[in-house]
């Protein structure tokens, strides 16, 4: 059961990565080669959160934000619980 939760957590991590990459691509589509928005998005996590809610424009913005933030948080929770269950199952 623990390894199943870990696998679901990894899948949710991948969903979160896709959402984050979609936001990153949008941040770099400013037109210049080295966009300050894209670089700020990469280097500063707090600005990435601000950019996601304030500047990110997409037809399905809510779905992308839920995928990026919800998938990452839920993936972390399930992966951690699964890892603890897998370790506990190995104890004598």
C-alpha positions as CSV (number, residue, x, y, z in Angstrom):
1,X,0.0,0.0,0.0
2,X,2.9,2.3,0.8
3,X,4.5,1.9,-2.6
4,X,1.1,2.6,-4.3
5,X,0.8,5.9,-2.5
6,X,4.4,6.7,-3.4
7,X,3.5,6.0,-7.1
8,X,0.4,8.2,-7.0
9,X,2.6,10.9,-5.3
10,X,5.1,10.8,-8.2
11,X,2.3,11.0,-10.8
12,X,1.0,14.1,-9.0
13,X,4.5,15.6,-8.9
14,X,4.6,15.1,-12.7
15,X,1.2,16.9,-13.0
16,X,2.6,19.8,-10.9
17,X,5.7,19.9,-13.1
18,X,3.6,20.2,-16.2
19,X,1.6,23.1,-14.7
20,X,4.8,24.9,-13.6
21,X,6.4,24.5,-17.0
22,X,3.2,26.0,-18.6
23,X,3.5,29.0,-16.3
24,X,7.3,29.3,-17.0
25,X,6.8,29.3,-20.8
26,X,4.2,32.0,-20.4
27,X,6.6,34.1,-18.3
28,X,9.3,33.9,-20.9
29,X,7.0,34.8,-23.8
30,X,7.7,38.5,-23.3
31,X,9.5,38.9,-26.6
32,X,13.0,39.5,-25.4
33,X,15.7,36.9,-25.2
34,X,16.3,37.2,-21.5
35,X,13.0,38.2,-20.1
36,X,13.2,39.6,-16.6
37,X,9.8,38.0,-15.7
38,X,11.0,34.6,-16.7
39,X,14.3,34.9,-14.8
40,X,12.5,36.2,-11.8
41,X,10.1,33.3,-12.0
42,X,13.0,30.8,-12.0
43,X,15.1,32.5,-9.3
44,X,12.5,33.7,-6.8
45,X,9.8,31.3,-5.6
46,X,7.7,34.0,-4.0
47,X,7.6,35.9,-7.3
48,X,6.6,32.7,-9.0
49,X,3.6,32.4,-6.7
50,X,2.7,36.1,-7.3
51,X,3.1,35.7,-11.0
52,X,0.9,32.7,-11.1
53,X,-2.0,34.5,-9.5
54,X,-1.5,38.0,-10.8
55,X,0.1,37.9,-14.3
56,X,-0.5,34.4,-15.6
57,X,-3.1,34.5,-18.4
58,X,-4.5,31.3,-19.8
59,X,-7.8,30.0,-21.0
60,X,-7.8,27.4,-18.2
61,X,-5.9,29.4,-15.6
62,X,-7.7,27.8,-12.6
63,X,-7.0,24.3,-13.9
64,X,-3.3,25.0,-14.4
65,X,-3.0,26.6,-11.0
66,X,-4.7,23.7,-9.3
67,X,-2.5,21.3,-11.2
68,X,0.7,23.2,-10.3
69,X,0.0,24.0,-6.6
70,X,-2.5,21.3,-5.7
71,X,-0.7,18.5,-7.5
72,X,2.6,19.5,-5.8
73,X,1.1,19.7,-2.3
74,X,-1.0,16.5,-2.6
75,X,1.9,14.7,-4.2
76,X,4.2,15.6,-1.4
77,X,1.7,14.5,1.2
78,X,0.9,11.1,-0.5
79,X,4.6,10.4,-1.2
80,X,5.6,11.1,2.4
81,X,2.8,8.9,3.8
82,X,3.6,6.1,1.4
83,X,7.3,6.2,2.2
84,X,6.5,6.0,6.0
85,X,4.2,3.1,5.4
86,X,6.8,1.3,3.3
87,X,9.4,1.8,6.0
88,X,7.1,0.7,8.7
89,X,6.2,-2.5,6.7
90,X,9.9,-3.4,6.6
91,X,10.5,-3.2,10.4
92,X,10.5,-6.5,12.3
